[in-house]
């Protein structure tokens, strides 16, 4: 019998192990490829702002999930090698040198991995399409059509190559250090570990919340030093999770010091944990991070939807209707006429005139850039809020809602440079003490914050400013906004018609085009209704549209984060599931020895269940707690108002994860125990 014939016979006998490894690689590449295809698809990139928080977080979770998948692949490979130890031993016993054995195993591994990786890359596109289409059933809009992100597929290809190189090195080292004696006693080997320590347990529990608080607080303050310290805080939080897992795996040592009776009652279980501590730590740590991504992904997008929805319903005005002076004017008479035709009772109407000019922003770290700002006259402001304000000539006052403290971030200087986009003139205006007034205007309107100028300064700028930079807004309250659907549609039709159905989508940035190098972007309203509702600053807003159209406008964010959560959760299940199989397989000899020593099958089942509970539910608990706390902290520093309502959604997500984990655990437990006992 030739060496190749021996190899083929061994492969046939171990086909289940080959199939498990093949499926593990296939699953990993499909998940990574599908994630990349969607993350970098035009459907997503056209919506997410470059450098925006959602883009940064989603990409961070993408690469974080890849790290978790690498851990999963390493466990799959180690389990594959353990099953092949007998095969390696046969080759060595036949007198084949280690280098030749290494070539045989590496060749089999490479062939298996490459076929699985290639198939995974091919299947990742239809899998992404299937997932996106399933989500589209519930959230279908004009912007949610599926498209392929070839850049993400390229990243998945690079990930496949790097994973192959990592696993190839793991295999090479494993085989190089292997001999017959090691194979014979491999099941009896355990890893040396340090004793558990209560102080380290407390330290880990403290580092997690402190690190998360430091990260979001310092990151929000800006500056290189604060950013560096923020990421040090994040690293401390991650390290805290790692310490907690180590100490939980060594909990027997802590119990032995403080509760001897409880320790000796389950001494076998605690010692099994301690013997496998390093293996437990890696898998539980990876699974904990993946479940953290799951909860945080859901919580992050829920914060935007829940807060946006509740803020919209509690705005001071039911409608904001805006137009620019270079278009047909939306007059109070036209609005009243439409209201009369649609049986809508207007209870209050206020006119607000404003200008759009360029202002040089100055940040805390001294950096500057240009932004378009809304300015109003002091007399207009006094009519709007009913209180007097004094703005000396040559100065300005920033006005913003108290829930939007971040609006002050661009005004860290005693003066600002103003730019007239029509004439190109520039002038320096000194800054007065900012004014913070809650619920003065609708927070979702383009003038949620504005600059107040002296009446004379305002008129001087207005007289030389082009009509396209002058805007008029009407703030309306009606008797019953929930029954004004017809009125809302008529107003929208009038506004779109006045703009000739070609929408100047980036009008809100137009005052600084010359400074930033940007260009005007126009979109036909027909076929782009959802995108225009999301990006056009002059879109007629209403509480009714906020509950319908605006929800559809941000469907992309929701679908992306839901997909991320699904990928992270499924990956965590695979990491933990494979670890359970590996752990119980490693401890099979221990269970057999315990049976010979007189332990009944019921006791063995209880021992296996405790091991499974530890490996399976520690990541669930840690992931849910850390994910929920991280969501809470980012809401605090982001100015989210309806935190309690968002945390209720996070709580539901944690409960759903726990229920799913329980169901999967019950299935895994029954199968693993049946295999071990039988």
N, C-alpha and C positions, 0 to 999 in steps of 0.2 A: 504494500500500500504506500503510495507516494505521499509527500508532505501536503500537497494540495488536496488530495483525497481525504486525508485526515482532517484538514481544515474545514472542508465542505461538510463532512459528517458531524463535526462539532457544531458548526453553524446550524445545521438542521436540528440537532438536539436542543440547542439553546435559542430557537427561533422566537420564543416569547420575549426573551431579554433583548434580542435585536429589535423586535417590533416596538418594545417599550422605549428604547433609546431613539429609534427612528421617529416615533410619534412625538417624543419630547422635543427633538430638534425641529420637526415640522411645525409643531404648535408654537414654539418660540419665534420662528421666522415669520410665520403667518401673522402673529399678534404684532410683532415689531413692524413688519411691512405695512399692515393695514393701518396701524397708528400713524406711520410716516406718510402714507398715501393721503390720509385725511388732514393731518396737521399742516402739510405743505401744499395742499390742493388750492387752486384758485378760489374755490368756494369759501375757504377759510381765510386765506391771505387777503382777499379783497375786502373782508369785513374787519379783521383784527388790525388795529393801528400798529404801525412799526414802533417797537419799543414800548408799547402799551402794557399795562399790568396783566391783562388777560393773555396776550401773546407770550410775555415773559414767563408767566406761571405755567401755561400749557406746555411750552417748550421745556421748562425745567422738569415738569412731571414726565414728559416724554423720555428725556435722558435718564431721569431717576428710575423710571419703569424698566429701561433697558438694563440698568445695573441689577435690578431685581431678577430680570430674566436671565442674565449671565449667571447669577447665583443658582438659579433653577437648573441651568444647563450643566453647571459644575456638579451638582448633586446627581443629575441624571447620568453623567459620565462616570462619576465615582461608583454609583450603583451598578452600572454596566461593567466596569472593571472588576468589581467584587464578584459578580456572577462569572466573569471570565477567568478568575483566579485559578479555578480547576483546570481550565483549558491551557492556561499559561504553564501550570504545573506539569501537565502532560508533556508539553513541548520540552520543558527543561529536563524532565525525567528521561526523555529520549536522547538526551545529550546535545540538544540544539543550544547553541550559545545564546546569551541574552540579546546580543545585537540582532541576530536573525529573528528571534521571537518578537523583538520590538518592531522590526520591519513588517512582520506578518500582521501584528495587532494594529499598527498604525495604518497599514494599507486597508484593512477591513474598516477601521474607524473612518478614514478619509472617504472611502467610497460611500459608506452609509451616510455620513454627514453631508457630503456634497449633493447626493441625490435628494436628501430630505430638504436641504437648504434651497436648492433650485426649485423643487416642487413648492416649497413654502413661499418663495418670492412670486412664483406664478399665481398661486392661490390667494395671495394677500390682497390682490386687486378685487377679485370677485367677493372675497370675504368682507372687505371694506365696503363694497357696494351693497352687499346684503345687510350689513349692520346699519349703514346710513339710510338705506331704503326703509328698514324697519322703523327707525326713529322718525323718518319722514312721514310715516302714516299718521302720526299724531301732531307733527309740527311742520307740515308742508307749507312752504312759501315760495315766492319767486326766486329767492336767493339760496334756497337749500338744495338745488339740483346737484347731483353728484358729479364730481370731476376728479381727475387723477393728479396727485402731486408727485411728479416724477422725481423731484428732489428728495422726497421722503423715501421713495423706493431705492434711490441711490444710497441713502443713509442706511437702509436695511441691508443692502448688499455689503456695505463696508462693515456693518455690525456682524454679518455672517462670517466674513473673512477674519475679523478680529476674534470672534468666538471660536472659530476653527483653530486659530493659532494658539489661543489660551488653552483649549482642551487638548490640543496636540502636545503641548508642553507638559500639562498635567499627566497625560498618559505616558510620555517618555520618562518622566521622573519616577512614576509609579513602577514601571517595568524595570528600570535600571536598578532600583533598590530592592527588587523582589528576588527571593530564592525559595527553595522547597520548604525549608523550615519555617519561613515567615508565612507561607501559604497555609501550612498545617496548623499554626497557632494564631492565625489572623483573627479568628473569632474570639480569641481570649484576650486580645490586646485592648487596652483602654488608655485614655489620654491622661497624663498627669495634670492635675489642676490645683489651684490655690483654694484655700478655705473661704467660705462665705463670710462676709463682714457686714454687720448691721450699719456701721457708719457709711460704708460704700453704698448700701441700699438707700440710705437717707440722702446721700450726696447725689445719686442718680435721679432720685425723685425730685430733688430741688433744681438740678441743672436743667431739666426739661422745660418747666414753665419759665424759669428765669432767662434761659437762652432764647426762647421764643419771644418773650416780652422785649428783651434787649434788641433782637433782630428787627422787629417791626417798628419799635420806637426810634432807634438810631437810623434806620433806613429812611424813615420819613423826614428826618432832620436834614438830610442832604450833606454833601461834603465828602471828600475822600476818606478822611480819618473816621468819620461816623460810619461810612459804608464798610470800611475795613473792620471796625469794631462790631458792626452789625453781623457780618458774616462769621466773625469769631463767636458771637452769641449763638448763631445758628449751628456752628460746629459743636459748641458746648451742649446744645440741646440734643443733637444727634448722638454725641458721646454719652450723654445722660441716659438715653434710651438703651444704648449698648451696655452700660454699667448695670442698669436695672435688670436686663435680661440675664446677664452673668450671675448677678446676685440671686435672682429668682431660681436659676438652675442650681444654685448652691444653697437654697433655702434650708436644706437639711442641717447644714453646719450652724446656721443661726438658730434654728429650733433646738438643736442639741445643747446650746448654751442657755437658752431661756425657757425651754419647755421640753425637758428630757423625755417625758412620757409620750408626747405626741411624736417625737422623733423615732423612738424605738418601736412604736406601733406600726410605722410604715418605713422601717429602715431599708428594706430592699428597694422600694421606690426611690427614696432620696439618694441612695448610692448609685442606682442606675442613672439618675439625672446627672450626678456629679461626674460619673465616668465619661459621659458623652457631652460634657458641658460645651466644649468648643464647637462641636457639630450643631448642638441645639442653638447656640448663640448666633451662628451665621444664618441659619434658616429662619429663626424667629425674628431676627433683626431685619432681614430682607422682607419677610412677610409683613412685619409691623409697618415698615415704610410704605409698602404697597397699599395696605389698608388705610394708612394715613392719607395717601394720595386720593384714595376712593372717597373718603369722608370730606377731605378738604376741597376736592373738585366739585362735589355736590354742594357743599356749603358756600364756596366762593360764588358760584353762579346763582345760588339761591339768594345770597345777600343782595345781588344786583336786581333780581326780579322782585323779591319781596319788598325790598326798600323802595325801589322805583315805583312799584304798583301802589304801595301805601302812601308814598309821598304825593304821587299824582292825584290820588283820591282826596287828599287833604290840602291841596293847593288853595291859595286864597281866592283864585278866580277860576271859573268853570271853562272859560275860553280865552285864548290869546290869538289874535288875528293880526298878521303883520304883512307889510308890503313896502317896497322901496319907491322912491319918488320918480324913478325913471319908468315906472309901470303905471297902468291905470290905477288910480287911487281907490282903496277900499274905504269908503266914507261911512260915517255913522248912519247916514240916511240909507245907504245900500244895505247895511247890516240890519237896520230896523225893518226895512222893507222885506228882506228875506225872512226875518223872524215872524213878521205878520203873516206871510204866505204859508209858513210851516207851523203856525199856531204855537210859536215859542214865545214865552213871556220873559223879556229881558228886565231884570230887576236893578241892574247897575251896569254902567258903561263908562270907561275912563280912557281918554286918549293920551298916548305917550309918544312924543317926538324925540328922536335921537339921531346921532351921527356915528359913523364908523371911521376911525382914524388909526394910524399906526402909532404904537407906543413901544419904546425900547424897554424890555423887561430886565430887571436887575435882581439876581438871586443872592442867597446868603453867602455863597462861596465866591461872590464877585463876578461870576460869569454873566453874560448878557446875550439876549437875542431879541428878535422883533416879533410882536404879536398885534393882531387887530383888536381894538378895544371899543366898546360902546361908551359914548359920552352923552350926558344930558345937562341941561341948564339947571341952575339952582332954583329958578322959579318953577320949572317942571317938576323937580324933585319935591318942592314944598307942596305943590298941588297934589302930588301922588301920596305923600305920607302925612300931610297935615301938620307938619312941624317946620319951624324956621331953621335955615342953615346959612351960615356965612362962609362964602368962599372968596377970599381976596383975589384980586386980579393977578394973573400970572401964576396961579396955583390950582391944584385939583384935590379932590377928596374921593377916596375909594369907598364905595358902598357895597356891602355884601351881606348875605344871610349868615346868621350865627352858626349854622350847621356846616358852613363851607369855609372854615378857617384857612384851608389850603389856597384860597383865592389871594391871600396876602403873600404867598411865596415869591411872586414875581415883582414885589415892590419893597425890596430891602435897600432902598436908597432914599435920601432926603429929596431927590428930584428925579424927574424922568424926561426923556427926550420924546417930543411929539412929532409926528410926521404927517403932513397933508398929502395924500396920494394923488390929488389932482394937480396941485402946483409944485409939489416936490419940496416945499418949504419945511424947515425943521425949527423947533423952538423948545426951550427948556422950561418946564413948569415945576415948581416946588410942590412937595407933597404935604398935605395937612394930615391931621389925625384921622385915621379911617373911621367909618361909621358902620356899625353892625346892627342890622334891623331884621328880625325874624319875620318871615311870611309877608314881606312887603310886595313882592311880585312872585310869579310862578318860578320855582327853582329850575324847571326844565326848559325855560325859555332862553333865548340867546342873550338876554340882558339880565341873567340871574345875578350878575355883578356888573357894576358900571362905574364910570368916573364922573364926578360932578364938577362942572366948570362955572366960573362966574358968568353971568348973563352976557356981559360985553365980550368976553373971550369966546363964548359959544357962538355969538352972532358973527364975530370976525371970521371964525373958521367956517361957519355955515355959508357965509357969503361967497367964499372962494372954493367950496367943496362941490364936486360933481353930484348930480342927482342920484347916481347909482350908489352913493355912500350915505344917503339920507333915508331913514326908515321911519315908518309910523306904525304903531301897534295899538290895538284896541283891547282892553281888558274887560271881559264880560262876566257877569253872573246872571244865571237864569233861574226860573222858578223850580224846575225839576230837570237837571242835566241828564238823568238816565233816560228820559223820553224824548231827547232831542236828536235822535239819529238822523232824521230827515234834514234838520237844520244844519247839522255838521256836514253832511254830504253836499248840501247846496253851497255852503261856504267854501268847501274844498274845491268844488267845481269852478266857482268864481275865481278863486285865487289861481288855480292852474290855468284857466282860460286867460286871465290877465297876463300870465307869463308865457303865452303862446305855446303851452305844453312843452316848453324847453326850459328845464330848471337849472339855474345857476347854483350847483350843489355846494360849492365852497365859497359862497359869498361872504361868509363870516370871517374868512381869511384874506379877502380881496384887498384890504387897505394896505397890506404889506407885500404884495406880489413883487414889487420892484426891489424890496429889501431881501426877500427870501428866495427869489428866483422861481417861485411857483407860478402856475398858469391857471386861468379860469377853466373849470370843468363843467360842461353842460351835459345833461341827460334828458332824453325824451321821457316824459312822464308815463306814456303808454309802455307797458312791459317792465317798468322799473319802479312801480308804486311802493313796494316794500323798502327798497334801498333809499328812495327819496324821503320816505317817512322817517328813516333813521338818521340821515346825514344832513338834510336841508334845514338850516337854522330858521328859515321863514315859514316852515310848514305850519299850517294852522293847528294848534294843539288844543285838545279838550280832554276833560276827564274821561269822556266816553271813548275817545280814540286811544287813550292811555291804557284802557282795559282791553282793547281789541287790536288795533293796528300797531300800536307800539310794542305790544307783546310779540306779534309776528315779526316785527323789525329786528328783534334781538334773539330770534329763534336759533340762529347759527351758534351763538355763544352757548345756549342751553344744550344743543345737540352735541357740540364738541366736548363739553365737559362731561356729559353723560357717557359718551363713548370712552373718554379717558378713564372715568370711574369704572366702567365695565372691564376695560382691559386690565387696569390695576388690580381689580378684585379677582378676576379670573386667574391672573398671574400669581397672586398670593395663594389662591387655592391650590394651584399646581405646585408651587414651592413647598407648601406645608404637606400636601398629599404625598409628594415624592419623598419628603423627609420621613413621614410616618412609615411608608413602606420600607425605607432603608433602615430606620431605627428598629422596627419590629424584626426585620430580617437579621440584623446584627445581634439582637438579643434572643434569638430563637434557642441557642444553646443554654442560655440562662434559664429560660422557661422550662426546658427539658430537665435541667439539674434541679430546679425547684420542684418539679413533678416527682422526681425520684426521691427527693427529700421529704415527700409527703404532702406538698401543697396541693389542694384539691383544684379541679378545673375552675370552680367558681372563684377561688382566690387568684388564679392566674388571669382569668378574665378581668377581675377587678384591677389587678396590677397593670395589665395592658391598657385598660380604659383610662387609668390615671396618667399614664405616659402620654396617651393620645390627647387627653384633655389639656395637659400642659403644653404640648407642642402646637395644638390646634387653636386653643382659645387665648393663650397669652398674646399672640399677635393681634387677635381680634380686640381684646380689651385695650392693649396699648395703642393700637392703631386708631380705634374710635376715640379714645380720650385725647390723644395728641392731635388728631385731625380736628376734633371739635374745638379744642382750646386754641389751635392755630387759626381756625376760622373766626373765633371770637376776638382774638387779638387784632387780626387784620381789619375787622369791622370797626374796632375802636379807633384805630389810627386813620381810617379811610372816611370818617365822617358819616358812617351809616347810622341812620336814626332808629330804624325798627329792628334793633338787635334781638330783642326777645322773640319776635315772630320768626326771624331767620333761624334762631337757635332751636325753635320747635321743629323746623324742617330738618335741621341737622340731627336732632334727636330721633326723628322718624327714620332718617337714613341709617343711623346707628342701629336702631331696632331692626330694620330690614336686613342689614348685614348680619346681625346676630341670629336672626331667624334662619336665613339662608345657610349660615355656618352650622347651625344645629342640625338642619336637615341633611346637609352633606356629611357632617360628622357621624350621624346615625347610620348612614349607608356605608361609609368607610369602616366604621367600628364593627359592624356585623360581618363584613367580608374579611377583614383582617383577623378578627377573633376566630372566625370559622376556619380560616386557613391555618392559624397557629394551633388551635386545639385539635383539629383533625390530623 
